[in-house]
Amino acid sequence: MRYFILISFLLGLTMISCGGSDDPPRVPGTVQLIFPEENSECTTGVSVNEELSQVTFEWQASENTESYTLRAVNLNTNAPQTITTASTSASISINKGTPYSWSVSSSNSQSSETAISETWLFYNSGSQTTYAPFPAQLESPASGSTILPSSSNEVVLDWLGADVENDIEEYQVFFSNQNPPTTELGTFDAFTSSVSASVSANTVYFWRVITRDAEGNTSDSGVFEFKTL
């Protein structure tokens, strides 16, 4: 009887030790972007033709990562280009004289999770000697979201502006319940990045920001929409 109990105990220990392999999958880490630098003019592209140049994007390696997906978005058209690689660099042909955003996502075969880097903006060099500001990045309310206004029936509109030459003069904000919004909420200086707008309940609103620099160049954020509760 004692012998049977001892064997059972040893078998139980063996089963416990063998069952320790259910470790969670390793989640990929987030990369740090290197080049093209944030809010910069990229002048290192290799000319492909009159319209395109090939730019090499670089980033640091991240932990637990088997592959990286580079995503570059033409900010004039919002058209994305993607490429997947196991390396920490990748080259793609993009339009000259055009603003782009770029980011890198990390993944591995053991995890369903994907880590996404920061998003950086840059201008791919062209023939021009002055550049329009980057289109304002509309941060909040997020497009397609539904939000609860404040007790005073207001919503705060937040955006981010950037410019290669750092000479933004003003932001012109349009806001209404019509698409596209044609009612001007106001024109604000370069140090302003949020304003309050009066709203009604259960209404869809549209907003956009036009950025203007000291040379008179402008850029358009595009239209975002949100609904109030």
Accessible surface in RSA format (square Angstrom, percent):
REM  Atomic radii and reference values for relative SASA: ProtOr
REM  Chains: A
REM  Algorithm: Lee & Richards
REM  Probe-radius: 1.40
REM  Slices: 20
REM RES _ NUM      All-atoms   Total-Side   Main-Chain    Non-polar    All polar
REM                ABS   REL    ABS   REL    ABS   REL    ABS   REL    ABS   REL
RES MET A   1   175.11  90.7 129.96  86.0  45.15 107.5 110.79  94.2  64.32  85.2
RES ARG A   2   212.51  89.2 205.52 104.8   6.99  16.6  77.27 105.6 135.24  82.0
RES TYR A   3   163.90  76.5 156.89  89.3   7.01  18.2 122.60  92.1  41.30  50.9
RES PHE A   4   136.35  68.2 134.18  83.1   2.17   5.7 135.84  82.4   0.51   1.5
RES ILE A   5    98.63  56.1  96.67  72.0   1.96   4.7  98.03  70.6   0.60   1.6
RES LEU A   6    97.09  54.1  93.96  67.2   3.13   7.9  96.65  67.9   0.44   1.2
RES ILE A   7    64.28  36.6  64.25  47.9   0.03   0.1  64.25  46.3   0.03   0.1
RES SER A   8    51.41  43.4  40.70  54.3  10.70  24.7  33.08  70.4  18.33  25.7
RES PHE A   9   121.01  60.5 111.77  69.2   9.24  24.0 119.91  72.7   1.10   3.2
RES LEU A  10    87.82  48.9  86.12  61.6   1.70   4.3  86.45  60.7   1.37   3.7
RES LEU A  11   108.16  60.2 107.81  77.1   0.35   0.9 107.98  75.8   0.19   0.5
RES GLY A  12    28.09  34.6   0.00   N/A  28.09  34.6  27.36  75.1   0.73   1.6
RES LEU A  13    87.19  48.6  82.62  59.1   4.57  11.5  82.82  58.2   4.36  11.7
RES THR A  14    74.88  53.3  70.89  71.9   3.99   9.5  50.46  67.8  24.41  36.9
RES MET A  15   144.53  74.8 131.47  87.0  13.07  31.1 107.17  91.1  37.37  49.5
RES ILE A  16   132.47  75.4 119.25  88.8  13.22  31.9 125.76  90.6   6.71  18.2
RES SER A  17    84.88  71.7  53.25  71.1  31.63  72.9  52.83 112.5  32.04  44.9
RES CYS A  18    90.90  68.8  66.31  74.0  24.58  57.8  33.06  83.8  57.84  62.4
RES GLY A  19    45.39  56.0   0.00   N/A  45.39  56.0  31.75  87.1  13.64  30.5
RES GLY A  20    54.05  66.7   0.00   N/A  54.05  66.7  36.49 100.1  17.57  39.3
RES SER A  21    91.11  77.0  62.99  84.1  28.12  64.8  48.12 102.5  42.99  60.2
RES ASP A  22   131.69  92.2  98.83  98.4  32.86  77.7  41.27  97.1  90.42  90.2
RES ASP A  23   111.09  77.8  90.33  89.9  20.76  49.1  26.67  62.8  84.42  84.2
RES PRO A  24   111.79  81.5  95.33  86.9  16.46  59.8 101.91  84.1   9.88  61.4
RES PRO A  25    74.11  54.0  60.04  54.7  14.07  51.2  67.21  55.5   6.90  42.9
RES ARG A  26   126.06  52.9 121.03  61.7   5.03  12.0  56.77  77.6  69.29  42.0
RES VAL A  27    69.52  45.7  60.44  54.7   9.08  21.9  60.44  52.5   9.08  24.6
RES PRO A  28     5.31   3.9   0.00   0.0   5.31  19.3   0.00   0.0   5.31  33.0
RES GLY A  29    21.49  26.5   0.00   N/A  21.49  26.5  21.49  59.0   0.00   0.0
RES THR A  30    84.03  59.8  56.70  57.5  27.32  65.1  33.95  45.6  50.08  75.7
RES VAL A  31     7.96   5.2   0.00   0.0   7.96  19.2   1.13   1.0   6.83  18.5
RES GLN A  32    87.30  48.8  83.37  60.9   3.93   9.4  32.77  69.8  54.53  41.4
RES LEU A  33     4.60   2.6   0.56   0.4   4.04  10.2   0.56   0.4   4.04  10.9
RES ILE A  34    74.83  42.6  65.88  49.1   8.95  21.6  69.25  49.9   5.58  15.1
RES PHE A  35    50.49  25.3  50.49  31.3   0.00   0.0  50.49  30.6   0.00   0.0
RES PRO A  36     0.14   0.1   0.13   0.1   0.01   0.0   0.14   0.1   0.00   0.0
RES GLU A  37   103.65  59.5 103.61  78.4   0.05   0.1  22.30  43.1  81.35  66.4
RES GLU A  38    91.11  52.3  73.68  55.7  17.43  41.5  12.07  23.4  79.03  64.5
RES ASN A  39    58.89  40.6  47.37  45.8  11.53  27.8  11.49  27.7  47.40  45.8
RES SER A  40    24.78  20.9  20.80  27.8   3.99   9.2  22.70  48.3   2.08   2.9
RES GLU A  41    65.99  37.9  45.62  34.5  20.37  48.5   5.75  11.1  60.24  49.2
RES CYS A  42     2.62   2.0   0.00   0.0   2.62   6.1   2.17   5.5   0.44   0.5
RES THR A  43    93.40  66.4  65.31  66.2  28.09  66.9  39.57  53.2  53.83  81.4
RES THR A  44    89.52  63.7  64.21  65.1  25.31  60.3  66.91  89.9  22.61  34.2
RES GLY A  45    27.14  33.5   0.00   N/A  27.14  33.5   2.35   6.5  24.79  55.5
RES VAL A  46   102.93  67.7  99.23  89.8   3.70   8.9 102.93  89.4   0.00   0.0
RES SER A  47    74.89  63.3  49.53  66.1  25.36  58.4  38.30  81.6  36.59  51.3
RES VAL A  48    79.80  52.5  47.75  43.2  32.06  77.2  52.64  45.7  27.16  73.7
RES ASN A  49    75.21  51.9  62.11  60.0  13.10  31.5  42.22 101.6  32.99  31.9
RES GLU A  50   166.91  95.8 142.12 107.5  24.79  59.0  60.48 117.0 106.43  86.9
RES GLU A  51   120.85  69.4 115.16  87.1   5.69  13.6  38.63  74.7  82.22  67.1
RES LEU A  52    51.35  28.6  51.35  36.7   0.00   0.0  51.35  36.1   0.00   0.0
RES SER A  53     6.55   5.5   6.55   8.7   0.00   0.0   5.41  11.5   1.14   1.6
RES GLN A  54    81.14  45.4  77.67  56.8   3.47   8.3   4.27   9.1  76.87  58.3
RES VAL A  55     0.59   0.4   0.00   0.0   0.59   1.4   0.59   0.5   0.00   0.0
RES THR A  56    58.39  41.5  53.75  54.5   4.64  11.1  32.25  43.3  26.14  39.5
RES PHE A  57     0.00   0.0   0.00   0.0   0.00   0.0   0.00   0.0   0.00   0.0
RES GLU A  58    71.65  41.1  71.65  54.2   0.00   0.0  10.87  21.0  60.78  49.6
RES TRP A  59     4.80   1.9   0.00   0.0   4.80  11.3   0.00   0.0   4.80   7.8
RES GLN A  60    96.12  53.8  91.68  67.0   4.44  10.6  22.79  48.5  73.33  55.6
RES ALA A  61    76.37  70.2  49.63  76.6  26.74  60.8  49.78  70.1  26.59  70.4
RES SER A  62    18.04  15.2   0.98   1.3  17.07  39.3   8.47  18.0   9.58  13.4
RES GLU A  63   137.00  78.7 126.97  96.1  10.03  23.9  52.20 101.0  84.80  69.2
RES ASN A  64    51.10  35.2  34.94  33.8  16.17  38.9   7.27  17.5  43.84  42.4
RES THR A  65    30.05  21.4   0.01   0.0  30.04  71.6   0.11   0.1  29.94  45.3
RES GLU A  66    85.51  49.1  68.37  51.7  17.15  40.8  44.04  85.2  41.48  33.9
RES SER A  67    31.70  26.8  31.52  42.1   0.18   0.4  18.18  38.7  13.51  18.9
RES TYR A  68     9.75   4.6   9.56   5.4   0.19   0.5   4.24   3.2   5.51   6.8
RES THR A  69    41.20  29.3  39.68  40.2   1.52   3.6  23.67  31.8  17.53  26.5
RES LEU A  70     0.04   0.0   0.04   0.0   0.00   0.0   0.04   0.0   0.00   0.0
RES ARG A  71   110.66  46.5 110.02  56.1   0.65   1.5  32.51  44.4  78.15  47.4
RES ALA A  72     0.00   0.0   0.00   0.0   0.00   0.0   0.00   0.0   0.00   0.0
RES VAL A  73    19.29  12.7  19.29  17.5   0.00   0.0  19.29  16.8   0.00   0.0
RES ASN A  74    15.79  10.9  15.79  15.3   0.00   0.0   4.18  10.1  11.61  11.2
RES LEU A  75    23.48  13.1  12.43   8.9  11.05  27.8  12.43   8.7  11.05  29.7
RES ASN A  76    99.74  68.8  63.45  61.3  36.29  87.4  21.54  51.8  78.21  75.6
RES THR A  77    90.63  64.5  61.27  62.1  29.36  70.0  67.01  90.0  23.62  35.7
RES ASN A  78   106.84  73.7  92.12  89.0  14.72  35.4  23.99  57.7  82.85  80.1
RES ALA A  79    51.13  47.0  45.41  70.1   5.72  13.0  49.16  69.2   1.97   5.2
RES PRO A  80    68.40  49.8  49.62  45.2  18.78  68.3  49.62  41.0  18.78 116.7
RES GLN A  81    69.33  38.8  63.71  46.6   5.62  13.4  34.02  72.4  35.31  26.8
RES THR A  82    83.70  59.5  53.91  54.7  29.79  71.0  21.39  28.7  62.31  94.2
RES ILE A  83    63.39  36.1  57.08  42.5   6.31  15.2  63.39  45.7   0.00   0.0
RES THR A  84    86.72  61.7  59.98  60.8  26.74  63.7  41.96  56.4  44.76  67.7
RES THR A  85    29.87  21.2  21.13  21.4   8.74  20.8  16.30  21.9  13.58  20.5
RES ALA A  86    83.16  76.5  56.46  87.1  26.70  60.7  56.76  79.9  26.40  69.9
RES SER A  87    56.30  47.6  45.87  61.2  10.42  24.0  36.01  76.7  20.29  28.4
RES THR A  88    50.12  35.6  47.52  48.2   2.59   6.2  15.74  21.1  34.38  52.0
RES SER A  89    41.74  35.3  36.21  48.3   5.54  12.8   8.83  18.8  32.91  46.1
RES ALA A  90    10.75   9.9   1.56   2.4   9.19  20.9  10.75  15.1   0.00   0.0
RES SER A  91    44.90  37.9  27.84  37.2  17.06  39.3  13.58  28.9  31.32  43.9
RES ILE A  92    17.88  10.2  12.91   9.6   4.98  12.0  17.88  12.9   0.00   0.0
RES SER A  93    38.01  32.1  28.26  37.7   9.75  22.4  16.11  34.3  21.90  30.7
RES ILE A  94     0.47   0.3   0.00   0.0   0.47   1.1   0.47   0.3   0.00   0.0
RES ASN A  95    53.96  37.2  53.96  52.1   0.00   0.0   4.26  10.2  49.70  48.0
RES LYS A  96    60.43  29.5  45.43  27.9  15.00  35.7  25.16  22.7  35.27  37.6
RES GLY A  97    20.55  25.3   0.00   N/A  20.55  25.3   4.27  11.7  16.28  36.5
RES THR A  98    10.14   7.2  10.14  10.3   0.00   0.0   0.87   1.2   9.27  14.0
RES PRO A  99     3.73   2.7   3.73   3.4   0.00   0.0   3.73   3.1   0.00   0.0
RES TYR A 100     1.29   0.6   1.29   0.7   0.00   0.0   0.48   0.4   0.80   1.0
RES SER A 101    10.38   8.8  10.38  13.9   0.00   0.0   1.56   3.3   8.82  12.4
RES TRP A 102     1.46   0.6   0.03   0.0   1.43   3.4   1.43   0.8   0.03   0.0
RES SER A 103    13.99  11.8  13.90  18.6   0.09   0.2   0.27   0.6  13.72  19.2
RES VAL A 104     0.53   0.4   0.00   0.0   0.53   1.3   0.38   0.3   0.15   0.4
RES SER A 105    24.55  20.7  22.26  29.7   2.30   5.3  10.12  21.6  14.43  20.2
RES SER A 106     0.07   0.1   0.07   0.1   0.01   0.0   0.01   0.0   0.07   0.1
RES SER A 107    34.89  29.5  34.89  46.6   0.00   0.0  19.63  41.8  15.26  21.4
RES ASN A 108    12.33   8.5   1.63   1.6  10.70  25.8   4.97  12.0   7.36   7.1
RES SER A 109    99.56  84.1  56.23  75.0  43.33  99.8  51.93 110.6  47.62  66.7
RES GLN A 110    96.18  53.8  72.97  53.3  23.21  55.3  33.30  70.9  62.87  47.7
RES SER A 111    15.40  13.0   1.80   2.4  13.60  31.3   3.48   7.4  11.93  16.7
RES SER A 112   120.13 101.5  77.49 103.4  42.64  98.2  57.47 122.4  62.66  87.8
RES GLU A 113    99.51  57.1  93.63  70.8   5.88  14.0  34.68  67.1  64.83  52.9
RES THR A 114    75.09  53.4  46.81  47.5  28.28  67.4  26.83  36.0  48.27  73.0
RES ALA A 115    13.96  12.8   6.74  10.4   7.23  16.4  13.75  19.4   0.21   0.6
RES ILE A 116   117.69  67.0  95.51  71.2  22.18  53.5  95.51  68.8  22.18  60.2
RES SER A 117     9.78   8.3   0.15   0.2   9.63  22.2   0.91   1.9   8.88  12.4
RES GLU A 118   117.16  67.3 104.22  78.8  12.94  30.8  54.05 104.5  63.11  51.5
RES THR A 119    78.02  55.5  55.93  56.7  22.09  52.7  32.72  44.0  45.30  68.5
RES TRP A 120    27.68  11.1  27.51  13.3   0.17   0.4  27.18  14.5   0.49   0.8
RES LEU A 121    17.38   9.7  17.38  12.4   0.00   0.0  17.38  12.2   0.00   0.0
RES PHE A 122     0.00   0.0   0.00   0.0   0.00   0.0   0.00   0.0   0.00   0.0
RES TYR A 123    10.43   4.9  10.43   5.9   0.00   0.0   3.12   2.3   7.31   9.0
RES ASN A 124     1.40   1.0   1.40   1.3   0.00   0.0   0.00   0.0   1.40   1.4
RES SER A 125    31.77  26.8  25.55  34.1   6.21  14.3   9.17  19.5  22.60  31.7
RES GLY A 126    24.74  30.5   0.00   N/A  24.74  30.5   8.95  24.6  15.79  35.4
RES SER A 127   119.46 100.9  81.96 109.4  37.50  86.4  57.54 122.5  61.92  86.7
RES GLN A 128    66.37  37.1  48.47  35.4  17.90  42.6  38.02  80.9  28.35  21.5
RES THR A 129   134.22  95.5 102.54 104.0  31.68  75.5  80.41 108.0  53.81  81.3
RES THR A 130    49.68  35.3  43.55  44.1   6.13  14.6  43.32  58.2   6.35   9.6
RES TYR A 131     8.88   4.1   7.44   4.2   1.44   3.7   8.65   6.5   0.23   0.3
RES ALA A 132    25.85  23.8  20.99  32.4   4.86  11.1  20.99  29.6   4.86  12.9
RES PRO A 133     0.08   0.1   0.00   0.0   0.08   0.3   0.00   0.0   0.08   0.5
RES PHE A 134     0.32   0.2   0.32   0.2   0.00   0.0   0.32   0.2   0.00   0.0
RES PRO A 135    10.51   7.7   9.58   8.7   0.94   3.4   9.58   7.9   0.94   5.8
RES ALA A 136     2.89   2.7   0.00   0.0   2.89   6.6   0.00   0.0   2.89   7.7
RES GLN A 137    57.80  32.3  54.65  39.9   3.15   7.5  24.10  51.3  33.70  25.6
RES LEU A 138    16.32   9.1   0.75   0.5  15.57  39.1   0.75   0.5  15.57  41.9
RES GLU A 139    94.96  54.5  71.70  54.2  23.27  55.4  15.07  29.2  79.89  65.2
RES SER A 140    46.82  39.6  46.82  62.5   0.00   0.0  19.50  41.5  27.32  38.3
RES PRO A 141     5.56   4.1   2.08   1.9   3.47  12.6   5.42   4.5   0.14   0.9
RES ALA A 142    56.61  52.1  51.02  78.7   5.59  12.7  52.49  73.9   4.12  10.9
RES SER A 143    59.29  50.1  32.68  43.6  26.62  61.3  16.77  35.7  42.52  59.6
RES GLY A 144    60.68  74.8   0.00   N/A  60.68  74.8  30.10  82.6  30.58  68.5
RES SER A 145    31.71  26.8  21.46  28.6  10.26  23.6  30.63  65.2   1.08   1.5
RES THR A 146    73.70  52.4  46.03  46.7  27.67  66.0  24.46  32.9  49.24  74.4
RES ILE A 147    42.46  24.2  38.51  28.7   3.96   9.5  42.46  30.6   0.00   0.0
RES LEU A 148   139.60  77.7 113.56  81.2  26.05  65.5 113.56  79.8  26.05  70.1
RES PRO A 149    19.98  14.6   9.36   8.5  10.61  38.6  10.12   8.4   9.85  61.2
RES SER A 150    56.61  47.8  38.67  51.6  17.94  41.3  49.65 105.7   6.96   9.7
RES SER A 151   126.74 107.1  81.23 108.4  45.51 104.8  61.48 130.9  65.25  91.4
RES SER A 152    75.36  63.7  50.46  67.3  24.90  57.4  50.18 106.8  25.18  35.3
RES ASN A 153    93.00  64.1  92.71  89.6   0.29   0.7  10.31  24.8  82.69  79.9
RES GLU A 154    64.90  37.3  61.75  46.7   3.15   7.5   5.36  10.4  59.54  48.6
RES VAL A 155     7.65   5.0   3.26   3.0   4.39  10.6   7.65   6.7   0.00   0.0
RES VAL A 156    77.20  50.8  69.40  62.8   7.81  18.8  69.40  60.3   7.81  21.2
RES LEU A 157     0.00   0.0   0.00   0.0   0.00   0.0   0.00   0.0   0.00   0.0
RES ASP A 158    47.54  33.3  47.54  47.3   0.00   0.0  14.45  34.0  33.09  33.0
RES TRP A 159     3.49   1.4   0.11   0.1   3.38   7.9   0.06   0.0   3.42   5.6
RES LEU A 160    99.02  55.1  97.58  69.8   1.44   3.6  97.91  68.8   1.11   3.0
RES GLY A 161    32.19  39.7   0.00   N/A  32.19  39.7   1.20   3.3  30.99  69.4
RES ALA A 162    17.31  15.9   9.90  15.3   7.40  16.8  16.36  23.0   0.94   2.5
RES ASP A 163    11.96   8.4   0.55   0.5  11.40  27.0   0.24   0.6  11.71  11.7
RES VAL A 164    38.54  25.4  16.23  14.7  22.31  53.8  16.23  14.1  22.31  60.5
RES GLU A 165    69.34  39.8  43.02  32.5  26.31  62.7  38.93  75.3  30.41  24.8
RES ASN A 166   138.05  95.2 116.57 112.6  21.48  51.7  24.16  58.1 113.89 110.1
RES ASP A 167    34.54  24.2  25.89  25.8   8.65  20.5  27.88  65.6   6.66   6.6
RES ILE A 168    29.32  16.7  14.74  11.0  14.58  35.1  14.74  10.6  14.58  39.6
RES GLU A 169   101.17  58.1  86.23  65.2  14.94  35.6  13.09  25.3  88.08  71.9
RES GLU A 170    50.02  28.7  50.02  37.8   0.00   0.0   5.44  10.5  44.58  36.4
RES TYR A 171     8.64   4.0   8.64   4.9   0.00   0.0   0.52   0.4   8.12  10.0
RES GLN A 172    35.82  20.0  35.72  26.1   0.10   0.2   1.06   2.3  34.76  26.4
RES VAL A 173     0.00   0.0   0.00   0.0   0.00   0.0   0.00   0.0   0.00   0.0
RES PHE A 174    35.35  17.7  35.35  21.9   0.00   0.0  35.35  21.4   0.00   0.0
RES PHE A 175    14.89   7.4  10.49   6.5   4.40  11.4  10.49   6.4   4.40  12.6
RES SER A 176    16.63  14.1  10.29  13.7   6.35  14.6  16.24  34.6   0.40   0.6
RES ASN A 177    79.41  54.8  64.19  62.0  15.22  36.6   4.96  11.9  74.44  72.0
RES GLN A 178   117.26  65.6 115.79  84.6   1.46   3.5  41.10  87.5  76.16  57.8
RES ASN A 179    94.91  65.5  60.63  58.6  34.28  82.5  10.69  25.7  84.22  81.4
RES PRO A 180    75.96  55.4  73.11  66.6   2.86  10.4  73.11  60.4   2.86  17.8
RES PRO A 181     1.12   0.8   0.00   0.0   1.12   4.1   0.00   0.0   1.12   6.9
RES THR A 182   106.92  76.0  86.04  87.2  20.88  49.8  60.88  81.8  46.04  69.6
RES THR A 183    80.97  57.6  74.99  76.0   5.99  14.3  55.42  74.4  25.55  38.6
RES GLU A 184    80.45  46.2  55.02  41.6  25.43  60.5  20.00  38.7  60.45  49.4
RES LEU A 185    62.73  34.9  36.40  26.0  26.33  66.2  39.34  27.6  23.39  62.9
RES GLY A 186    18.45  22.8   0.00   N/A  18.45  22.8  18.45  50.6   0.00   0.0
RES THR A 187    67.79  48.2  37.42  37.9  30.37  72.4  28.75  38.6  39.04  59.0
RES PHE A 188    50.14  25.1  45.04  27.9   5.10  13.3  50.14  30.4   0.00   0.0
RES ASP A 189    78.97  55.3  70.42  70.1   8.56  20.2  31.69  74.6  47.28  47.2
RES ALA A 190    36.30  33.4  18.58  28.7  17.72  40.3  18.58  26.2  17.72  46.9
RES PHE A 191   194.99  97.6 159.77  99.0  35.22  91.7 166.57 101.0  28.42  81.3
RES THR A 192    35.14  25.0  30.54  31.0   4.59  10.9  16.21  21.8  18.93  28.6
RES SER A 193    55.08  46.5  51.19  68.3   3.89   9.0  16.40  34.9  38.67  54.2
RES SER A 194    48.65  41.1  36.61  48.9  12.05  27.7   3.10   6.6  45.55  63.8
RES VAL A 195    18.28  12.0   9.73   8.8   8.55  20.6  18.28  15.9   0.00   0.0
RES SER A 196    60.33  51.0  37.12  49.5  23.21  53.5  14.76  31.4  45.57  63.8
RES ALA A 197     1.43   1.3   0.04   0.1   1.39   3.2   1.43   2.0   0.00   0.0
RES SER A 198    86.58  73.2  68.03  90.8  18.55  42.7  40.30  85.8  46.28  64.8
RES VAL A 199    12.88   8.5   0.22   0.2  12.67  30.5   3.45   3.0   9.43  25.6
RES SER A 200    67.83  57.3  61.70  82.3   6.13  14.1  30.26  64.4  37.57  52.6
RES ALA A 201    72.44  66.6  52.77  81.4  19.67  44.7  53.11  74.8  19.33  51.2
RES ASN A 202   109.13  75.3  91.28  88.2  17.85  43.0  23.59  56.8  85.54  82.7
RES THR A 203    31.72  22.6  27.42  27.8   4.30  10.2  20.94  28.1  10.78  16.3
RES VAL A 204    58.22  38.3  52.80  47.8   5.41  13.0  52.80  45.9   5.41  14.7
RES TYR A 205    18.66   8.7  18.66  10.6   0.00   0.0  10.02   7.5   8.64  10.6
RES PHE A 206    25.68  12.8  25.68  15.9   0.00   0.0  25.68  15.6   0.00   0.0
RES TRP A 207     0.11   0.0   0.11   0.1   0.00   0.0   0.00   0.0   0.11   0.2
RES ARG A 208    55.21  23.2  55.21  28.1   0.00   0.0   0.10   0.1  55.11  33.4
RES VAL A 209     0.00   0.0   0.00   0.0   0.00   0.0   0.00   0.0   0.00   0.0
RES ILE A 210    26.61  15.1  26.44  19.7   0.17   0.4  26.44  19.0   0.17   0.5
RES THR A 211     0.00   0.0   0.00   0.0   0.00   0.0   0.00   0.0   0.00   0.0
RES ARG A 212    72.73  30.5  72.73  37.1   0.00   0.0  24.95  34.1  47.77  29.0
RES ASP A 213     2.94   2.1   0.00   0.0   2.94   6.9   0.00   0.0   2.94   2.9
RES ALA A 214    61.77  56.8  29.22  45.1  32.55  74.0  31.40  44.2  30.37  80.4
RES GLU A 215   116.21  66.7  84.05  63.6  32.16  76.6  12.81  24.8 103.39  84.4
RES GLY A 216    47.70  58.8   0.00   N/A  47.70  58.8  26.51  72.8  21.19  47.5
RES ASN A 217    38.16  26.3  32.32  31.2   5.84  14.1   7.83  18.8  30.33  29.3
RES THR A 218    64.20  45.7  45.53  46.2  18.67  44.5  12.43  16.7  51.77  78.3
RES SER A 219    16.02  13.5   6.65   8.9   9.37  21.6  16.02  34.1   0.00   0.0
RES ASP A 220    57.78  40.5  42.53  42.3  15.25  36.1  28.87  67.9  28.91  28.8
RES SER A 221    19.49  16.5   0.00   0.0  19.49  44.9   0.20   0.4  19.29  27.0
RES GLY A 222    28.44  35.1   0.00   N/A  28.44  35.1  28.20  77.4   0.24   0.5
RES VAL A 223    55.40  36.5  26.42  23.9  28.98  69.8  26.42  23.0  28.98  78.6
RES PHE A 224    57.43  28.7  57.12  35.4   0.32   0.8  57.43  34.8   0.00   0.0
RES GLU A 225    75.12  43.1  74.48  56.3   0.64   1.5   9.89  19.1  65.24  53.3
RES PHE A 226     2.25   1.1   0.07   0.0   2.18   5.7   2.25   1.4   0.00   0.0
RES LYS A 227    87.16  42.5  86.87  53.3   0.28   0.7  33.94  30.5  53.22  56.7
RES THR A 228     0.39   0.3   0.00   0.0   0.39   0.9   0.00   0.0   0.39   0.6
RES LEU A 229   111.87  62.3  87.86  62.9  24.01  60.4 107.26  75.3   4.61  12.4
END  Absolute sums over single chains surface
CHAIN  1 A    12860.1      10120.5       2739.7       6884.9       5975.2
END  Absolute sums over all chains
TOTAL         12860.1      10120.5       2739.7       6884.9       5975.2
